[in-house]
Amino acid sequence: MERIADRVILVWGYKRVLLAILAGAFGVLALPPIGFFAAMFVSFTLLVWLIDGAAAAPDSGIIGRLWPSFVTGWLFGFGYFVAGLWWLGHALMIDAEEFAWALPLAIFGLPAVLAIFYGLATALARILWSDGVGRIAALAASFGLLEWARSVLFTGFPWNAIGYGMTPVPVMMQSAHIIGIMGITALSVFVFAAPALLGTKQGAKTGISLALLLLAAHVGYGGYVLYGAPKPVAATTDKSPVIRLVQPMIDQSAKMDNDADRAAIFEKHLKLSAEAPKDGGRKPDIIVWPETAIPFILTDNQDALTRIADTLDDNQVLLAGAVRAEDMGPGNPPRYYNSIYVIDGRGQIIAASDKVHLVPFGEYMPFESLLSEFGIQNIVEMPGGFSAAATRQLLTLPSGLKLYPLVCYEIIFPGEMTGDIGSALAILNITNDAWFGATPGPYQHFQQARVRAVETGLPLIRDGNSGISALVSPRGEIIAGLSLNETGFIDATLDSFASPTHLPLSRETYFWLIETLLLAIAMASRFGFVFKRN
């Protein structure tokens, strides 16, 4: 191990560049659909050794001394994000004639920007770098801080935060209920980087022991919650609502064609909604359609509402993704919202909720007046793009069931779980991942949705055009679901369990306490290193 560490520390030139990129890319094996979490141990062990060797000239200024570490982290991040987000290019190929030119920006440009956060993390860690366990704590604290920053700055994009590599299965998700995915991220970096201590021997016994203790606590707590803790009594009874998830598997390019295609899409949703339950089960009480399932402005089409009323029984309710138009008065263009409608058995829209957190360059155009001069436009063909709702509205069904609505990638943001979520009985997430085909994207999206269920302690109702559609328990377990790119529907009853535990402090507070502790360890070690006390 020491020989390998020495070779990595001393590697230089193009070999160093290539090794840093490959180290980051290898860590993606820990993410869905593979979920081999041990890959992160290799990635972060190599990263620590590469930072050990990121030396600058002795007479360099502060920026010059940190620059080699920044470049190392940036290369690591570039490899990680290219390997983890290459599938974003698939959305551009839906209308290749219009957007193929932007393919390099999606595959390499966005990762290059996101990698800056990892470059800053390694540069910040280098300030407190020392021999032994202190540098592992510094790296963990820095990654925790910069991953948090990635989730909030410039509208945020916390996709594939490092902590998701430590949550491949429900038994490894339960810690998220206490410390959140950001807390898991900070501690995960410490655990993943700990093997690097074996290569330099300094602090190896302490660091490895602490990492093993953290990993054991993480898995052990998950095992206790799933298999050892007293189970709350399920709320399922003969009167519990049956939920039908409709997964129509509509080809994304078809949604952009003519009126006949749109009518056929609408009828396919109605047909799947009207089919008899399988195995003689009860008829569904709640039917869910995916994001923008209704391919026209519903309020302008009374015939469509009539068709919905003819399909639904009087006591059934439909939750459907649709584009909502808002008239802004004479001389002004309408505003469009990516919305969820609640429609009762008489074809009446009784509630609606609009998307709050829009996708930049997909649903709205940042700096639109400037970029439009260069011919850059939204991927979604909507005049002026979508508008964001000012606040999120809970959906209250006729039965009294309150749902916390999240459209598409809103569910990847832990910070979106605010406001009235305490009064909700479940999370509703509708999406359309058909944009990304049979790539890792939909699997990664689904995993993050499951972790949100664990964090909040709420069950999840998730419906996607092409999948993955599922009912998920508050512990991240799949109750029932449909696979990616499967056409059909699934009927199931959602058990309503209480949260696994309630703590006096918020997940955000625990995260900052973790950051403070890691920073204290790093500073104490650095102080000893500077004064030859290590």
GUBARO-436622 format. One record per residue (C-alpha): residue in one letter; residue number from 1; z, y, x. Coordinates in Angstrom, 2 decimals, padded with zeros to 5 digits. Layout:
% GUBARO-436622
 type seq      pz      py      px
    A NUM       Z       Y       X
...
END
This chain:
% GUBARO-436622
 type seq      pz      py      px
    M   1  000.00  000.00  000.00
    E   2  000.81  002.39  002.84
    R   3 -002.55  001.67  004.47
    I   4 -004.39  002.45  001.21
    A   5 -002.37  005.63  000.76
    D   6 -003.19  006.79  004.29
    R   7 -006.90  006.22  003.76
    V   8 -006.89  008.15  000.48
    I   9 -004.85  011.01  001.93
    L  10 -007.22  011.38  004.89
    V  11 -010.50  010.93  002.98
    W  12 -012.75  013.97  003.31
    G  13 -016.12  015.41  002.40
    Y  14 -018.29  013.87 -000.30
    K  15 -016.14  010.72 -000.33
    R  16 -013.15  012.82 -001.39
    V  17 -015.18  014.48 -004.14
    L  18 -016.46  011.14 -005.42
    L  19 -013.03  009.49 -005.30
    A  20 -011.41  012.33 -007.28
    I  21 -014.09  012.16 -009.98
    L  22 -013.90  008.36 -010.20
    A  23 -010.10  008.46 -010.35
    G  24 -010.27  010.68 -013.41
    A  25 -013.04  008.67 -015.05
    F  26 -011.19  005.38 -014.53
    G  27 -008.23  006.67 -016.54
    V  28 -010.42  006.85 -019.66
    L  29 -010.13  003.06 -019.89
    A  30 -006.63  003.72 -021.27
    L  31 -008.13  005.45 -024.32
    P  32 -009.79  003.87 -027.38
    P  33 -011.70  001.75 -027.91
    I  34 -010.48 -000.11 -024.79
    G  35 -006.83  000.94 -024.67
    F  36 -006.06 -000.53 -021.21
    F  37 -003.14  001.81 -020.52
    A  38 -002.55  000.40 -017.00
    A  39 -005.73  002.18 -015.87
    M  40 -003.77  005.44 -015.81
    F  41 -001.50  004.06 -013.08
    V  42 -004.50  003.77 -010.79
    S  43 -005.81  007.23 -011.73
    F  44 -002.60  009.16 -011.16
    T  45 -001.56  007.23 -008.08
    L  46 -004.85  008.20 -006.47
    L  47 -004.44  011.78 -007.68
    V  48 -001.03  012.12 -005.99
    W  49 -002.41  010.85 -002.70
    L  50 -005.43  013.13 -002.95
    I  51 -003.12  016.12 -003.48
    D  52 -001.07  014.96 -000.49
    G  53 -004.21  015.32  001.58
    A  54 -005.37  018.60  000.01
    A  55 -004.52  020.70  003.04
    A  56 -005.58  024.27  003.77
    A  57 -005.73  026.30  006.95
    P  58 -002.22  027.39  008.07
    D  59 -003.14  031.06  007.96
    S  60 -004.56  030.93  004.41
    G  61 -003.18  033.19  001.71
    I  62 -001.54  031.87 -001.44
    I  63 -004.87  031.27 -003.19
    G  64 -006.34  029.66 -000.10
    R  65 -003.38  027.29  000.20
    L  66 -003.63  026.25 -003.44
    W  67 -007.43  026.08 -003.64
    P  68 -007.83  022.51 -002.21
    S  69 -005.31  021.22 -004.78
    F  70 -007.05  023.11 -007.58
    V  71 -010.42  021.61 -006.61
    T  72 -008.89  018.13 -006.46
    G  73 -007.44  018.49 -009.94
    W  74 -010.66  020.01 -011.27
    L  75 -012.73  017.10 -009.93
    F  76 -010.23  014.64 -011.42
    G  77 -010.42  016.43 -014.78
    F  78 -014.21  016.63 -014.67
    G  79 -014.43  012.86 -014.26
    Y  80 -011.86  012.31 -017.00
    F  81 -013.53  014.56 -019.55
    V  82 -017.12  013.49 -018.83
    A  83 -016.15  009.83 -019.23
    G  84 -014.01  010.58 -022.28
    L  85 -016.21  013.09 -024.13
    W  86 -019.82  012.19 -023.29
    W  87 -020.29  011.03 -026.88
    L  88 -020.24  014.67 -028.08
    G  89 -023.89  014.78 -027.06
    H  90 -024.69  012.34 -029.87
    A  91 -024.17  015.10 -032.45
    L  92 -026.86  017.21 -030.78
    M  93 -029.38  014.38 -031.02
    I  94 -029.14  014.30 -034.83
    D  95 -031.53  017.24 -034.74
    A  96 -032.86  016.73 -031.22
    E  97 -035.79  019.07 -031.65
    E  98 -033.41  021.96 -032.28
    F  99 -030.43  021.14 -030.05
    A 100 -031.48  018.72 -027.28
    W 101 -031.53  021.63 -024.83
    A 102 -027.75  021.91 -025.19
    L 103 -027.12  018.26 -024.22
    P 104 -026.11  019.07 -020.62
    L 105 -023.67  021.70 -021.91
    A 106 -021.98  019.14 -024.17
    I 107 -021.83  016.33 -021.61
    F 108 -021.09  018.35 -018.48
    G 109 -020.42  021.97 -019.48
    L 110 -017.45  021.41 -021.78
    P 111 -015.80  018.94 -019.35
    A 112 -016.27  021.47 -016.56
    V 113 -014.36  024.07 -018.60
    L 114 -011.62  021.66 -019.73
    A 115 -011.18  020.46 -016.14
    I 116 -009.93  023.95 -015.24
    F 117 -006.67  023.09 -017.01
    Y 118 -006.20  020.05 -014.77
    G 119 -007.13  022.11 -011.71
    L 120 -004.45  024.64 -012.65
    A 121 -001.98  021.78 -013.21
    T 122 -002.47  020.38 -009.70
    A 123 -002.40  023.85 -008.15
    L 124  000.85  024.64 -009.94
    A 125  002.31  021.29 -008.87
    R 126  001.35  022.04 -005.27
    I 127  003.62  025.09 -005.28
    L 128  006.59  022.73 -005.72
    W 129  005.09  019.84 -003.72
    S 130  007.42  017.86 -001.48
    D 131  007.91  014.38 -000.14
    G 132  009.26  011.77 -002.51
    V 133  010.00  011.84 -006.21
    G 134  010.03  015.64 -006.46
    R 135  006.26  015.88 -006.23
    I 136  005.90  013.33 -009.03
    A 137  008.17  015.45 -011.22
    A 138  006.22  018.58 -010.28
    L 139  002.94  016.93 -011.28
    A 140  004.40  015.71 -014.58
    A 141  005.83  019.13 -015.46
    S 142  002.57  020.86 -014.55
    F 143  000.40  018.49 -016.57
    G 144  002.77  018.77 -019.52
    L 145  002.55  022.56 -019.43
    L 146 -001.24  022.72 -019.01
    E 147 -001.90  020.06 -021.66
    W 148  000.20  022.15 -024.03
    A 149 -001.84  025.21 -023.03
    R 150 -005.05  023.26 -023.68
    S 151 -003.84  022.61 -027.22
    V 152 -003.31  026.29 -028.08
    L 153 -005.53  028.55 -025.96
    F 154 -008.98  029.62 -027.20
    T 155 -008.36  027.87 -030.56
    G 156 -007.21  024.77 -028.65
    F 157 -008.78  021.40 -027.93
    P 158 -006.08  018.79 -027.15
    W 159 -008.49  015.86 -027.51
    N 160 -007.52  012.92 -025.27
    A 161 -004.29  014.45 -023.96
    I 162 -002.92  012.16 -021.25
    G 163 -000.13  010.96 -023.54
    Y 164 -002.61  009.10 -025.74
    G 165 -003.08  006.70 -022.85
    M 166  000.54  005.67 -023.37
    T 167  000.11  005.04 -027.13
    P 168 -002.50  002.29 -027.49
    V 169 -000.54  000.28 -030.09
    P 170  002.16  001.11 -032.68
    V 171  005.01 -000.24 -030.55
    M 172  004.08  002.43 -027.98
    M 173  003.64  005.24 -030.53
    Q 174  007.15  005.53 -031.95
    S 175  008.48  007.91 -029.29
    A 176  006.08  010.50 -030.68
    H 177  008.38  010.92 -033.68
    I 178  011.08  012.28 -031.36
    I 179  009.31  014.12 -028.55
    G 180  005.73  014.45 -029.87
    I 181  002.54  013.69 -028.02
    M 182  003.15  016.55 -025.57
    G 183  006.55  015.17 -024.60
    I 184  004.96  011.75 -024.14
    T 185  002.25  013.37 -022.00
    A 186  004.72  014.94 -019.57
    L 187  006.78  011.78 -019.16
    S 188  003.65  009.59 -019.03
    V 189  002.34  011.48 -016.00
    F 190  005.65  010.82 -014.24
    V 191  005.43  007.10 -015.05
    F 192  001.73  006.80 -014.22
    A 193  002.13  008.62 -010.89
    A 194  005.27  006.78 -009.75
    P 195  003.41  003.94 -007.90
    A 196  002.19  006.57 -005.43
    L 197  005.71  006.54 -004.00
    L 198  005.12  003.00 -002.74
    G 199  002.43  004.33 -000.44
    T 200  004.63  006.92  001.26
    K 201  008.05  005.24  000.84
    Q 202  009.90  008.55  000.36
    G 203  012.00  008.29 -002.80
    A 204  010.24  005.09 -003.86
    K 205  013.36  003.27 -005.03
    T 206  014.59  006.19 -007.14
    G 207  011.20  007.13 -008.54
    I 208  010.05  003.62 -009.42
    S 209  013.40  002.80 -011.01
    L 210  013.29  005.94 -013.14
    A 211  009.68  005.28 -014.17
    L 212  010.50  001.71 -015.17
    L 213  013.51  002.98 -017.15
    L 214  011.32  005.49 -019.01
    L 215  008.67  002.86 -019.76
    A 216  011.29  000.38 -020.95
    A 217  012.88  003.02 -023.18
    H 218  009.46  003.95 -024.60
    V 219  008.51  000.37 -025.48
    G 220  012.06 -000.65 -026.37
    Y 221  012.47  002.18 -028.87
    G 222  009.14  001.27 -030.43
    G 223  010.21 -002.34 -030.74
    Y 224  013.50 -001.30 -032.32
    V 225  011.80  000.93 -034.90
    L 226  009.19 -001.68 -035.83
    Y 227  011.22 -004.87 -035.66
    G 228  014.91 -004.15 -035.23
    A 229  015.88 -001.12 -037.27
    P 230  016.96 -001.63 -040.89
    K 231  013.86 -001.26 -043.02
    P 232  013.97  001.35 -045.79
    V 233  013.23 -000.03 -049.22
    A 234  009.53  000.37 -049.96
    A 235  008.71  002.59 -052.88
    T 236  005.90  000.28 -053.98
    T 237  006.15 -000.84 -057.60
    D 238  003.72 -001.90 -060.28
    K 239  003.37  001.80 -061.08
    S 240  002.63  002.89 -057.51
    P 241 -000.84  004.45 -057.33
    V 242 -003.72  002.36 -056.06
    I 243 -005.88  004.36 -053.65
    R 244 -009.58  003.64 -053.14
    L 245 -011.19  004.81 -049.92
    V 246 -014.95  005.16 -050.31
    Q 247 -016.90  004.75 -047.08
    P 248 -020.59  005.30 -047.95
    M 249 -022.03  005.26 -044.42
    I 250 -024.57  008.02 -045.06
    D 251 -026.95  008.59 -042.16
    Q 252 -026.21  012.08 -040.86
    S 253 -029.86  013.13 -040.69
    A 254 -030.31  012.27 -044.39
    K 255 -027.87  015.01 -045.38
    M 256 -030.30  017.60 -044.07
    D 257 -033.34  016.51 -046.06
    N 258 -034.55  017.16 -049.64
    D 259 -032.92  017.32 -053.07
    A 260 -033.89  013.73 -053.87
    D 261 -031.96  012.51 -050.84
    R 262 -028.94  014.58 -051.82
    A 263 -029.02  013.15 -055.33
    A 264 -029.20  009.62 -053.91
    I 265 -026.22  010.33 -051.66
    F 266 -024.20  011.59 -054.62
    E 267 -025.10  008.55 -056.71
    K 268 -024.07  006.20 -053.89
    H 269 -020.60  007.74 -053.86
    L 270 -020.38  007.38 -057.64
    K 271 -021.51  003.75 -057.52
    L 272 -018.90  002.77 -054.92
    S 273 -016.26  004.62 -056.93
    A 274 -017.14  002.79 -060.16
    E 275 -017.24 -000.76 -058.77
    A 276 -014.71 -003.21 -060.16
    P 277 -011.67 -003.93 -057.97
    K 278 -011.94 -006.97 -055.75
    D 279 -009.92 -010.10 -056.49
    G 280 -008.98 -008.87 -059.95
    G 281 -006.77 -006.05 -058.74
    R 282 -005.82 -002.92 -060.62
    K 283 -008.27 -000.07 -060.98
    P 284 -007.66  002.70 -058.47
    D 285 -005.65  005.69 -059.60
    I 286 -006.87  007.88 -056.73
    I 287 -010.39  007.78 -055.31
    V 288 -011.11  009.47 -051.98
    W 289 -014.50  010.62 -050.68
    P 290 -015.08  011.78 -047.10
    E 291 -015.71  015.24 -045.67
    T 292 -018.65  017.13 -047.28
    A 293 -019.39  014.03 -049.35
    I 294 -020.87  016.18 -052.14
    P 295 -024.15  017.40 -050.59
    F 296 -024.54  020.54 -052.72
    I 297 -022.42  023.36 -054.16
    L 298 -020.53  021.50 -056.86
    T 299 -019.55  024.55 -058.89
    D 300 -023.25  025.41 -059.31
    N 301 -024.03  021.96 -060.71
    Q 302 -022.39  021.24 -064.05
    D 303 -024.41  018.03 -064.38
    A 304 -022.71  016.68 -061.26
    L 305 -019.28  017.37 -062.72
    T 306 -020.37  015.59 -065.88
    R 307 -021.48  012.57 -063.84
    I 308 -018.09  012.49 -062.13
    A 309 -016.35  012.63 -065.52
    D 310 -018.53  009.75 -066.77
    T 311 -017.60  007.69 -063.72
    L 312 -013.85  008.31 -063.74
    D 313 -011.40  007.01 -066.29
    D 314 -009.22  009.62 -067.96
    N 315 -006.21  008.76 -065.78
    Q 316 -008.14  008.65 -062.49
    V 317 -008.43  011.47 -059.99
    L 318 -011.03  012.11 -057.29
    L 319 -010.35  013.75 -053.93
    A 320 -013.71  014.80 -052.54
    G 321 -014.91  016.69 -049.52
    A 322 -017.31  019.49 -050.46
    V 323 -018.62  022.87 -049.43
    R 324 -016.99  025.58 -051.51
    A 325 -018.84  028.86 -052.04
    E 326 -017.03  032.12 -052.76
    D 327 -018.93  035.03 -054.28
    M 328 -018.26  038.24 -052.33
    G 329 -019.83  040.61 -054.84
    P 330 -023.21  042.32 -055.19
    G 331 -025.07  042.90 -051.95
    N 332 -022.79  040.63 -049.89
    P 333 -023.57  037.06 -048.82
    P 334 -021.22  034.37 -050.14
    R 335 -018.57  032.80 -047.97
    Y 336 -018.58  029.06 -047.46
    Y 337 -015.54  026.87 -046.89
    N 338 -015.20  023.25 -045.79
    S 339 -012.98  022.10 -048.62
    I 340 -011.30  019.28 -050.49
    Y 341 -011.55  019.26 -054.30
    V 342 -009.21  017.48 -056.68
    I 343 -011.21  016.50 -059.80
    D 344 -009.64  014.88 -062.83
    G 345 -011.09  012.32 -065.24
    R 346 -012.60  015.05 -067.41
    G 347 -014.63  016.44 -064.52
    Q 348 -012.44  019.49 -064.04
    I 349 -011.61  020.87 -060.60
    I 350 -007.85  021.16 -060.80
    A 351 -007.02  021.96 -057.16
    A 352 -008.69  022.74 -053.86
    S 353 -007.78  023.26 -050.23
    D 354 -009.95  024.87 -047.54
    K 355 -010.13  024.01 -043.87
    V 356 -008.09  026.34 -041.67
    H 357 -008.97  025.27 -038.11
    L 358 -012.76  025.33 -037.69
    V 359 -014.82  023.70 -034.94
    P 360 -016.34  026.33 -032.61
    F 361 -020.13  026.01 -032.25
    G 362 -020.05  023.42 -035.02
    E 363 -018.67  025.28 -038.04
    Y 364 -018.59  028.82 -036.74
    M 365 -020.11  030.69 -033.85
    P 366 -017.78  032.52 -031.44
    F 367 -019.27  035.84 -030.31
    E 368 -021.99  035.30 -032.92
    S 369 -023.69  038.69 -032.55
    L 370 -024.08  038.17 -028.80
    L 371 -025.05  034.50 -028.73
    S 372 -027.52  034.79 -031.61
    E 373 -029.65  037.02 -029.39
    F 374 -030.17  034.01 -027.14
    G 375 -031.10  031.75 -030.06
    I 376 -027.78  029.86 -030.03
    Q 377 -026.65  028.78 -033.48
    N 378 -024.24  026.44 -035.25
    I 379 -024.95  022.73 -035.40
    V 380 -023.99  022.79 -039.09
    E 381 -026.77  024.46 -041.06
    M 382 -024.81  026.98 -043.10
    P 383 -025.79  030.65 -043.35
    G 384 -023.22  032.52 -041.31
    G 385 -021.28  029.29 -040.71
    F 386 -018.04  028.37 -042.45
    S 387 -015.12  030.70 -043.04
    A 388 -011.58  029.67 -042.19
    A 389 -008.88  029.70 -044.85
    A 390 -005.97  032.03 -044.17
    T 391 -003.39  029.42 -045.20
    R 392 -003.32  025.72 -045.94
    Q 393 -002.76  024.75 -049.57
    L 394 -000.98  021.50 -050.42
    L 395 -002.81  019.38 -052.96
    T 396 -000.67  018.45 -055.94
    L 397 -002.06  015.62 -058.08
    P 398 -001.39  015.22 -061.82
    S 399  001.11  012.47 -060.98
    G 400  003.11  014.96 -058.91
    L 401  002.11  013.43 -055.57
    K 402  001.80  016.17 -052.95
    L 403 -000.64  015.70 -050.08
    Y 404 -000.94  017.66 -046.84
    P 405 -004.71  018.14 -046.40
    L 406 -006.41  018.11 -042.99
    V 407 -010.18  018.19 -042.67
    C 408 -011.79  016.37 -039.74
    Y 409 -010.45  017.32 -036.32
    E 410 -007.61  019.44 -037.71
    I 411 -005.54  016.29 -037.41
    I 412 -005.71  016.28 -033.60
    F 413 -003.50  019.39 -033.48
    P 414  000.26  018.69 -033.61
    G 415  000.74  022.40 -034.23
    E 416 -001.11  022.18 -037.55
    M 417  001.81  020.21 -039.01
    T 418  003.65  023.28 -040.22
    G 419  004.49  025.15 -043.39
    D 420  004.94  022.98 -046.45
    I 421  004.52  019.62 -044.75
    G 422  008.18  018.91 -045.41
    S 423  007.45  018.74 -049.15
    A 424  004.38  016.52 -048.76
    L 425  004.58  012.79 -049.40
    A 426  001.52  011.86 -047.34
    I 427 -001.15  013.31 -045.07
    L 428 -004.72  013.37 -046.36
    N 429 -007.41  013.44 -043.68
    I 430 -011.09  013.34 -044.58
    T 431 -013.77  013.37 -041.91
    N 432 -017.40  012.69 -041.11
    D 433 -017.62  010.98 -037.74
    A 434 -021.18  009.85 -038.42
    W 435 -022.13  012.77 -036.18
    F 436 -021.00  010.63 -033.24
    G 437 -022.43  007.21 -034.12
    A 438 -021.04  003.99 -032.63
    T 439 -019.41  005.72 -029.66
    P 440 -015.77  005.98 -028.50
    G 441 -015.38  009.29 -030.40
    P 442 -014.45  007.89 -033.83
    Y 443 -011.97  005.45 -032.25
    Q 444 -010.30  008.24 -030.30
    H 445 -010.17  010.40 -033.44
    F 446 -008.53  007.61 -035.42
    Q 447 -005.88  006.98 -032.78
    Q 448 -004.87  010.64 -032.77
    A 449 -004.63  010.58 -036.56
    R 450 -002.29  007.57 -036.37
    V 451 -000.06  009.37 -033.87
    R 452  000.16  012.35 -036.27
    A 453  001.49  009.96 -038.92
    V 454  004.17  008.75 -036.50
    E 455  005.08  012.27 -035.40
    T 456  005.57  013.53 -038.94
    G 457  007.00  010.32 -040.38
    L 458  004.46  010.51 -043.21
    P 459  001.93  007.90 -044.34
    L 460 -001.72  008.77 -043.74
    I 461 -004.65  008.53 -046.15
    R 462 -007.79  008.76 -044.02
    D 463 -011.36  008.54 -045.27
    G 464 -014.52  008.92 -043.21
    N 465 -018.19  008.77 -044.07
    S 466 -018.85  006.13 -041.40
    G 467 -015.20  005.26 -040.76
    I 468 -012.69  004.60 -039.56
    S 469 -011.15  004.77 -043.06
    A 470 -007.61  003.45 -043.48
    L 471 -004.22  003.76 -045.08
    V 472 -001.68  004.07 -042.27
    S 473  002.09  003.70 -042.49
    P 474  004.50  006.32 -041.09
    R 475  004.81  004.03 -038.07
    G 476  001.12  004.05 -037.26
    E 477  000.45  000.57 -038.65
    I 478 -002.81  000.01 -040.51
    I 479 -002.04 -001.10 -044.08
    A 480 -005.69 -001.51 -045.08
    G 481 -008.95 -000.16 -043.80
    L 482 -012.68 -000.35 -043.17
    S 483 -014.27 -000.74 -039.75
    L 484 -016.57  001.78 -038.13
    N 485 -020.08  001.86 -039.62
    E 486 -019.10 -000.46 -042.48
    T 487 -020.33  000.41 -045.99
    G 488 -018.02 -000.20 -048.91
    F 489 -014.58  000.60 -050.29
    I 490 -011.03 -000.59 -049.93
    D 491 -008.30 -000.53 -052.57
    A 492 -004.67 -000.54 -051.48
    T 493 -001.25  000.72 -052.44
    L 494  000.41  003.06 -050.00
    D 495  003.99  002.11 -049.31
    S 496  006.13  005.21 -049.00
    F 497  008.73  004.69 -046.27
    A 498  011.30  007.13 -045.00
    S 499  010.92  008.52 -041.50
    P 500  012.27  006.23 -038.75
    T 501  014.86  008.79 -037.66
    H 502  015.82  012.42 -038.07
    L 503  016.97  014.44 -035.08
    P 504  018.72  017.81 -034.98
    L 505  016.10  019.37 -032.70
    S 506  012.36  019.72 -033.22
    R 507  009.76  017.82 -031.20
    E 508  008.73  021.12 -029.59
    T 509  012.30  021.71 -028.44
    Y 510  012.53  018.25 -026.91
    F 511  009.22  018.85 -025.13
    W 512  010.49  022.04 -023.50
    L 513  013.74  020.31 -022.55
    I 514  011.70  017.61 -020.83
    E 515  009.65  020.25 -019.05
    T 516  012.84  021.99 -017.89
    L 517  014.32  018.76 -016.56
    L 518  011.17  017.81 -014.66
    L 519  010.92  021.30 -013.24
    A 520  014.56  021.18 -012.12
    I 521  013.97  017.88 -010.29
    A 522  010.86  019.30 -008.64
    M 523  012.62  022.51 -007.57
    A 524  015.65  020.67 -006.21
    S 525  013.41  018.38 -004.20
    R 526  011.31  021.29 -002.94
    F 527  014.44  023.20 -001.91
    G 528  015.61  020.21  000.08
    F 529  012.16  019.75  001.58
    V 530  011.96  023.36  002.76
    F 531  015.39  023.18  004.38
    K 532  014.86  019.70  005.87
    R 533  017.32  018.01  003.52
    N 534  014.92  015.49  001.97
END
